[in-house]
């Protein structure tokens, strides 16, 4: 009988080792740390969505064009461009993330874009979702 073993990230077994920074940046000392891989990956994905392409120093391809497209008319072509850019970026910068469901919806009347990403982390039983609303 075959068993399907799941990975546990070794750093998750050391509760005092911080992995990343929690968003939003509003802790007592400005930064709050994350101590679990699931939380670190979630915050990194949120950071990816909120970063514009060309905004990150020494890494100009990191990010999405979502905020730039908010100042244009929301069309099906723009929605498709967002989907393509996000899929490329997730594949390049987050190889452990498997997108189970990915939706981008636009509201042309209010010039807003809503993004939903349900994902799992490869070789683990960890699942999470990120919902972000971009408004002009």
Secondary structure, DSSP 4 states (H G I P E B T S, - for coil): ---------GGGG-TT---EE-SSS-BTTB--EE-SHHHHHHHHHHHHHHSBTT-STT-TT-SBSHHHHTTS---HHHHHHHHHHHHHHHHHH-TTEEEEEEEEEEETTTTEEEEEEEEEETTSS-EEEEEEEEE-
